Amino acid sequence: MADAGEAMPEGEFPIKNGEDLKNAIQAYGRAGDKEAAKAHIMKRAKELDMEDMIPESWAEDAPVEKSAESRQLIADMMELELLSIETDLGE
């Protein structure tokens, strides 16, 4: 399977079908080289047209989840900055 590109070079993470893909995703945490394993799993998911099985957190452009507190802090800081600018303009 490694020669066919369905497994990593040493035979790790063999992925021939959707069930194999699911198992590989679950086993990812035990990989010695996590980045290589993730790249292989994502490549096979694309080849099998099963990219929807890939965890959202693996996506390179996955949005960073911000807590409500973080969003409020950012909004408060922006408001403070705007008030500071308005005060400076009024002087």
C-alpha positions, 0 to 999 in steps of 0.5 A, a space after each residue: 500500500 505504501 508503494 501505491 501511496 495508500 500508506 505512509 512509507 513504512 506502511 503506517 496509516 494505510 487508507 484504502 477506504 472511508 473506514 480506513 480513513 476514519 481509523 487513521 484520523 482516530 489513530 493520528 494522536 499516536 503517530 510518531 511524526 504527526 505532521 507527516 501523518 496529518 499530511 498523508 491522511 489529508 491527502 488520502 481524504 482528498 483522493 477519496 473525495 472524503 475531505 468532509 471527514 477531516 476534523 475542522 481543526 486540521 484545516 490550515 485556514 481553520 478559524 480561531 475560535 474566540 471566547 465571548 470574553 475575548 470578543 468583548 475585550 477586543 470590542 472594549 479596547 476598540 471603543 476606548 481607542 475611539 474615545 481617545 481619538 475623539 478626545 484628542 481631536 476635540 482639544 
